[in-house]
């Protein structure tokens, strides 16, 4: 994922934090609700998962190089096993949309606190 500066793209967004979970995963969250996950070491290094619009989930998973995210597909998350197959601008746009989708589901009070 070196060609994708996730910290530079995501950490400036209001309320975003990151933490390591499950041993090898770097998780980006807004108000403790995750919206992007990338593997930072091991055999799955670089894989990237994020939330997509409910109505577009099947569209995305029908596309080559995109699969339902393990454990999160029911919440309409997809995974890019090899994100290098996609343009950086497209990935950045999808991550911003994932952030917006998750943020929109937060309680209004929490959204106001996030800024």
C-alpha positions, 0 to 999 in steps of 0.5 A: 500500500505504499503508493496509497498514503492512507494516513495523509488521505484519511487522518485529516478527516474530522473525527478519524483515528487509527489503531492496530487490531487483530495483529496485522490490520490497521483500522481507520475509524470515525467516532470508534466506527471503522470505515477502512481496514488494511493489512500491514504485514504477513501474507495478506499485506496491502489488502484493503477493505471498506464499506460501500453503498448498500445498493452498489454492493453487488455491482462492486463484487461483480467487478474483477479484483473486488470481493466481499470482505470476510466477516463484513460482507453482510454490512456491505463491505468489500475487499481489494486483495490487490489494491495496486490493480486500481487507480489511486484516485478511485481508491481515495474516492471510495475511502472518502465515501466509506467514511461518509457512509459510516459517519452518516449512521452515527447519532446526530449528537456524535456527528455534531461532536465530530465536527 
